[in-house]
Amino acid sequence: MSYGTTLLRREDVMEGVPEMIHDVQIEATFPDGTKLVTVHDPIR
């Protein structure tokens, strides 16, 4: 989950977007089923 915070930087998005996006949730499929992964404060 910490890797998710390295994908977007403030410079990559429009002004004001980092303040609007507090969490991103991704549903991923694993061999033992699906899991909901939450990345908190994804844009740094």
PyMOL Python script that loads the backbone (N, CA, C, O; Angstrom):
from pymol import cmd

cmd.read_pdbstr("""\
ATOM      1  N   MET A   1       0.812  -1.187   0.000  1.00  0.00           N
ATOM      2  CA  MET A   1       0.000   0.000   0.000  1.00  0.00           C
ATOM      3  C   MET A   1       0.856   1.253   0.000  1.00  0.00           C
ATOM      4  O   MET A   1       0.460   2.270  -0.569  1.00  0.00           O
ATOM      5  N   SER A   2       2.000   1.198   0.615  1.00  0.00           N
ATOM      6  CA  SER A   2       2.847   2.392   0.628  1.00  0.00           C
ATOM      7  C   SER A   2       3.361   2.707  -0.775  1.00  0.00           C
ATOM      8  O   SER A   2       3.631   3.867  -1.085  1.00  0.00           O
ATOM      9  N   TYR A   3       3.499   1.695  -1.623  1.00  0.00           N
ATOM     10  CA  TYR A   3       3.925   1.935  -3.008  1.00  0.00           C
ATOM     11  C   TYR A   3       2.923   2.827  -3.734  1.00  0.00           C
ATOM     12  O   TYR A   3       3.305   3.626  -4.588  1.00  0.00           O
ATOM     13  N   GLY A   4       1.645   2.692  -3.398  1.00  0.00           N
ATOM     14  CA  GLY A   4       0.611   3.498  -4.035  1.00  0.00           C
ATOM     15  C   GLY A   4       0.802   4.990  -3.841  1.00  0.00           C
ATOM     16  O   GLY A   4       0.344   5.785  -4.662  1.00  0.00           O
ATOM     17  N   THR A   5       1.465   5.377  -2.779  1.00  0.00           N
ATOM     18  CA  THR A   5       1.689   6.805  -2.526  1.00  0.00           C
ATOM     19  C   THR A   5       2.836   7.362  -3.357  1.00  0.00           C
ATOM     20  O   THR A   5       3.078   8.569  -3.328  1.00  0.00           O
ATOM     21  N   THR A   6       3.549   6.518  -4.095  1.00  0.00           N
ATOM     22  CA  THR A   6       4.672   6.992  -4.907  1.00  0.00           C
ATOM     23  C   THR A   6       4.294   7.184  -6.370  1.00  0.00           C
ATOM     24  O   THR A   6       5.113   7.663  -7.154  1.00  0.00           O
ATOM     25  N   LEU A   7       3.071   6.820  -6.757  1.00  0.00           N
ATOM     26  CA  LEU A   7       2.687   6.851  -8.165  1.00  0.00           C
ATOM     27  C   LEU A   7       2.326   8.240  -8.671  1.00  0.00           C
ATOM     28  O   LEU A   7       2.623   8.565  -9.821  1.00  0.00           O
ATOM     29  N   LEU A   8       1.702   9.055  -7.858  1.00  0.00           N
ATOM     30  CA  LEU A   8       1.331  10.415  -8.254  1.00  0.00           C
ATOM     31  C   LEU A   8       1.936  11.422  -7.295  1.00  0.00           C
ATOM     32  O   LEU A   8       1.926  11.243  -6.077  1.00  0.00           O
ATOM     33  N   ARG A   9       2.466  12.494  -7.885  1.00  0.00           N
ATOM     34  CA  ARG A   9       2.982  13.599  -7.077  1.00  0.00           C
ATOM     35  C   ARG A   9       2.093  14.812  -7.303  1.00  0.00           C
ATOM     36  O   ARG A   9       1.311  14.852  -8.253  1.00  0.00           O
ATOM     37  N   ARG A  10       2.217  15.785  -6.440  1.00  0.00           N
ATOM     38  CA  ARG A  10       1.430  17.016  -6.586  1.00  0.00           C
ATOM     39  C   ARG A  10       1.649  17.656  -7.953  1.00  0.00           C
ATOM     40  O   ARG A  10       0.736  18.266  -8.509  1.00  0.00           O
ATOM     41  N   GLU A  11       2.845  17.520  -8.490  1.00  0.00           N
ATOM     42  CA  GLU A  11       3.172  18.114  -9.789  1.00  0.00           C
ATOM     43  C   GLU A  11       2.456  17.402 -10.937  1.00  0.00           C
ATOM     44  O   GLU A  11       2.356  17.955 -12.032  1.00  0.00           O
ATOM     45  N   ASP A  12       1.960  16.192 -10.705  1.00  0.00           N
ATOM     46  CA  ASP A  12       1.319  15.393 -11.753  1.00  0.00           C
ATOM     47  C   ASP A  12      -0.172  15.678 -11.915  1.00  0.00           C
ATOM     48  O   ASP A  12      -0.777  15.244 -12.896  1.00  0.00           O
ATOM     49  N   VAL A  13      -0.766  16.393 -10.980  1.00  0.00           N
ATOM     50  CA  VAL A  13      -2.213  16.615 -11.010  1.00  0.00           C
ATOM     51  C   VAL A  13      -2.522  18.112 -10.969  1.00  0.00           C
ATOM     52  O   VAL A  13      -1.658  18.932 -10.658  1.00  0.00           O
ATOM     53  N   MET A  14      -3.763  18.445 -11.288  1.00  0.00           N
ATOM     54  CA  MET A  14      -4.181  19.846 -11.275  1.00  0.00           C
ATOM     55  C   MET A  14      -4.188  20.399  -9.852  1.00  0.00           C
ATOM     56  O   MET A  14      -4.310  19.659  -8.875  1.00  0.00           O
ATOM     57  N   GLU A  15      -4.054  21.705  -9.767  1.00  0.00           N
ATOM     58  CA  GLU A  15      -4.064  22.389  -8.475  1.00  0.00           C
ATOM     59  C   GLU A  15      -5.371  22.095  -7.738  1.00  0.00           C
ATOM     60  O   GLU A  15      -6.450  22.153  -8.328  1.00  0.00           O
ATOM     61  N   GLY A  16      -5.270  21.786  -6.471  1.00  0.00           N
ATOM     62  CA  GLY A  16      -6.437  21.526  -5.640  1.00  0.00           C
ATOM     63  C   GLY A  16      -6.845  20.065  -5.556  1.00  0.00           C
ATOM     64  O   GLY A  16      -7.581  19.680  -4.648  1.00  0.00           O
ATOM     65  N   VAL A  17      -6.377  19.246  -6.490  1.00  0.00           N
ATOM     66  CA  VAL A  17      -6.769  17.831  -6.498  1.00  0.00           C
ATOM     67  C   VAL A  17      -6.237  17.079  -5.276  1.00  0.00           C
ATOM     68  O   VAL A  17      -6.993  16.314  -4.679  1.00  0.00           O
ATOM     69  N   PRO A  18      -4.976  17.257  -4.875  1.00  0.00           N
ATOM     70  CA  PRO A  18      -4.488  16.509  -3.702  1.00  0.00           C
ATOM     71  C   PRO A  18      -5.327  16.733  -2.447  1.00  0.00           C
ATOM     72  O   PRO A  18      -5.466  15.830  -1.622  1.00  0.00           O
ATOM     73  N   GLU A  19      -5.883  17.932  -2.302  1.00  0.00           N
ATOM     74  CA  GLU A  19      -6.704  18.224  -1.131  1.00  0.00           C
ATOM     75  C   GLU A  19      -8.078  17.558  -1.216  1.00  0.00           C
ATOM     76  O   GLU A  19      -8.728  17.355  -0.190  1.00  0.00           O
ATOM     77  N   MET A  20      -8.524  17.216  -2.421  1.00  0.00           N
ATOM     78  CA  MET A  20      -9.839  16.589  -2.602  1.00  0.00           C
ATOM     79  C   MET A  20      -9.798  15.071  -2.482  1.00  0.00           C
ATOM     80  O   MET A  20     -10.793  14.452  -2.104  1.00  0.00           O
ATOM     81  N   ILE A  21      -8.652  14.465  -2.802  1.00  0.00           N
ATOM     82  CA  ILE A  21      -8.541  13.006  -2.818  1.00  0.00           C
ATOM     83  C   ILE A  21      -7.851  12.551  -1.536  1.00  0.00           C
ATOM     84  O   ILE A  21      -6.637  12.691  -1.393  1.00  0.00           O
ATOM     85  N   HIS A  22      -8.623  12.014  -0.618  1.00  0.00           N
ATOM     86  CA  HIS A  22      -8.075  11.568   0.659  1.00  0.00           C
ATOM     87  C   HIS A  22      -7.777  10.073   0.664  1.00  0.00           C
ATOM     88  O   HIS A  22      -6.844   9.628   1.334  1.00  0.00           O
ATOM     89  N   ASP A  23      -8.560   9.302  -0.075  1.00  0.00           N
ATOM     90  CA  ASP A  23      -8.381   7.847  -0.139  1.00  0.00           C
ATOM     91  C   ASP A  23      -8.651   7.366  -1.559  1.00  0.00           C
ATOM     92  O   ASP A  23      -9.493   7.921  -2.266  1.00  0.00           O
ATOM     93  N   VAL A  24      -7.931   6.333  -1.966  1.00  0.00           N
ATOM     94  CA  VAL A  24      -8.207   5.622  -3.209  1.00  0.00           C
ATOM     95  C   VAL A  24      -8.371   4.162  -2.831  1.00  0.00           C
ATOM     96  O   VAL A  24      -7.541   3.599  -2.117  1.00  0.00           O
ATOM     97  N   GLN A  25      -9.447   3.550  -3.312  1.00  0.00           N
ATOM     98  CA  GLN A  25      -9.692   2.140  -3.013  1.00  0.00           C
ATOM     99  C   GLN A  25      -9.640   1.336  -4.304  1.00  0.00           C
ATOM    100  O   GLN A  25     -10.217   1.728  -5.319  1.00  0.00           O
ATOM    101  N   ILE A  26      -8.942   0.208  -4.252  1.00  0.00           N
ATOM    102  CA  ILE A  26      -8.781  -0.682  -5.390  1.00  0.00           C
ATOM    103  C   ILE A  26      -9.178  -2.077  -4.953  1.00  0.00           C
ATOM    104  O   ILE A  26      -8.715  -2.568  -3.924  1.00  0.00           O
ATOM    105  N   GLU A  27     -10.031  -2.712  -5.730  1.00  0.00           N
ATOM    106  CA  GLU A  27     -10.382  -4.099  -5.442  1.00  0.00           C
ATOM    107  C   GLU A  27      -9.495  -4.981  -6.313  1.00  0.00           C
ATOM    108  O   GLU A  27      -9.584  -4.945  -7.540  1.00  0.00           O
ATOM    109  N   ALA A  28      -8.649  -5.761  -5.679  1.00  0.00           N
ATOM    110  CA  ALA A  28      -7.686  -6.605  -6.387  1.00  0.00           C
ATOM    111  C   ALA A  28      -8.036  -8.076  -6.191  1.00  0.00           C
ATOM    112  O   ALA A  28      -8.547  -8.478  -5.146  1.00  0.00           O
ATOM    113  N   THR A  29      -7.748  -8.872  -7.227  1.00  0.00           N
ATOM    114  CA  THR A  29      -8.014 -10.307  -7.165  1.00  0.00           C
ATOM    115  C   THR A  29      -6.729 -11.050  -6.827  1.00  0.00           C
ATOM    116  O   THR A  29      -5.703 -10.867  -7.482  1.00  0.00           O
ATOM    117  N   PHE A  30      -6.795 -11.879  -5.810  1.00  0.00           N
ATOM    118  CA  PHE A  30      -5.684 -12.708  -5.369  1.00  0.00           C
ATOM    119  C   PHE A  30      -6.111 -14.165  -5.464  1.00  0.00           C
ATOM    120  O   PHE A  30      -7.301 -14.445  -5.610  1.00  0.00           O
ATOM    121  N   PRO A  31      -5.162 -15.107  -5.383  1.00  0.00           N
ATOM    122  CA  PRO A  31      -5.532 -16.527  -5.460  1.00  0.00           C
ATOM    123  C   PRO A  31      -6.578 -16.938  -4.421  1.00  0.00           C
ATOM    124  O   PRO A  31      -7.363 -17.853  -4.671  1.00  0.00           O
ATOM    125  N   ASP A  32      -6.599 -16.282  -3.271  1.00  0.00           N
ATOM    126  CA  ASP A  32      -7.562 -16.654  -2.225  1.00  0.00           C
ATOM    127  C   ASP A  32      -8.819 -15.777  -2.232  1.00  0.00           C
ATOM    128  O   ASP A  32      -9.603 -15.814  -1.283  1.00  0.00           O
ATOM    129  N   GLY A  33      -9.013 -14.997  -3.286  1.00  0.00           N
ATOM    130  CA  GLY A  33     -10.212 -14.173  -3.408  1.00  0.00           C
ATOM    131  C   GLY A  33      -9.882 -12.712  -3.656  1.00  0.00           C
ATOM    132  O   GLY A  33      -8.728 -12.356  -3.897  1.00  0.00           O
ATOM    133  N   THR A  34     -10.904 -11.872  -3.594  1.00  0.00           N
ATOM    134  CA  THR A  34     -10.684 -10.447  -3.817  1.00  0.00           C
ATOM    135  C   THR A  34     -10.471  -9.726  -2.490  1.00  0.00           C
ATOM    136  O   THR A  34     -11.003 -10.120  -1.452  1.00  0.00           O
ATOM    137  N   LYS A  35      -9.690  -8.675  -2.554  1.00  0.00           N
ATOM    138  CA  LYS A  35      -9.395  -7.863  -1.369  1.00  0.00           C
ATOM    139  C   LYS A  35      -9.560  -6.394  -1.752  1.00  0.00           C
ATOM    140  O   LYS A  35      -9.249  -5.993  -2.873  1.00  0.00           O
ATOM    141  N   LEU A  36     -10.046  -5.612  -0.818  1.00  0.00           N
ATOM    142  CA  LEU A  36     -10.152  -4.177  -1.010  1.00  0.00           C
ATOM    143  C   LEU A  36      -8.932  -3.522  -0.376  1.00  0.00           C
ATOM    144  O   LEU A  36      -8.700  -3.643   0.827  1.00  0.00           O
ATOM    145  N   VAL A  37      -8.156  -2.828  -1.204  1.00  0.00           N
ATOM    146  CA  VAL A  37      -6.941  -2.163  -0.743  1.00  0.00           C
ATOM    147  C   VAL A  37      -7.211  -0.662  -0.717  1.00  0.00           C
ATOM    148  O   VAL A  37      -7.699  -0.102  -1.699  1.00  0.00           O
ATOM    149  N   THR A  38      -6.902  -0.016   0.389  1.00  0.00           N
ATOM    150  CA  THR A  38      -7.102   1.427   0.526  1.00  0.00           C
ATOM    151  C   THR A  38      -5.758   2.117   0.665  1.00  0.00           C
ATOM    152  O   THR A  38      -4.934   1.735   1.496  1.00  0.00           O
ATOM    153  N   VAL A  39      -5.542   3.140  -0.160  1.00  0.00           N
ATOM    154  CA  VAL A  39      -4.338   3.965  -0.070  1.00  0.00           C
ATOM    155  C   VAL A  39      -4.777   5.316   0.486  1.00  0.00           C
ATOM    156  O   VAL A  39      -5.565   6.023  -0.143  1.00  0.00           O
ATOM    157  N   HIS A  40      -4.269   5.671   1.657  1.00  0.00           N
ATOM    158  CA  HIS A  40      -4.605   6.941   2.300  1.00  0.00           C
ATOM    159  C   HIS A  40      -3.659   8.026   1.814  1.00  0.00           C
ATOM    160  O   HIS A  40      -2.456   7.793   1.692  1.00  0.00           O
ATOM    161  N   ASP A  41      -4.186   9.199   1.539  1.00  0.00           N
ATOM    162  CA  ASP A  41      -3.408  10.338   1.028  1.00  0.00           C
ATOM    163  C   ASP A  41      -2.501   9.900  -0.120  1.00  0.00           C
ATOM    164  O   ASP A  41      -1.279   9.948   0.013  1.00  0.00           O
ATOM    165  N   PRO A  42      -3.081   9.470  -1.251  1.00  0.00           N
ATOM    166  CA  PRO A  42      -2.296   8.891  -2.335  1.00  0.00           C
ATOM    167  C   PRO A  42      -1.449   9.894  -3.118  1.00  0.00           C
ATOM    168  O   PRO A  42      -0.492   9.501  -3.786  1.00  0.00           O
ATOM    169  N   ILE A  43      -1.785  11.172  -3.046  1.00  0.00           N
ATOM    170  CA  ILE A  43      -1.039  12.177  -3.805  1.00  0.00           C
ATOM    171  C   ILE A  43      -0.216  12.995  -2.825  1.00  0.00           C
ATOM    172  O   ILE A  43      -0.756  13.701  -1.972  1.00  0.00           O
ATOM    173  N   ARG A  44       1.100  12.888  -2.963  1.00  0.00           N
ATOM    174  CA  ARG A  44       1.999  13.584  -2.023  1.00  0.00           C
ATOM    175  C   ARG A  44       2.957  14.489  -2.740  1.00  0.00           C
ATOM    176  O   ARG A  44       3.780  15.146  -2.103  1.00  0.00           O
TER     177      ARG A  44
END
""", "prot")
cmd.dss("prot")
cmd.show_as("cartoon", "prot")
cmd.util.cbc("prot")
cmd.orient("prot")
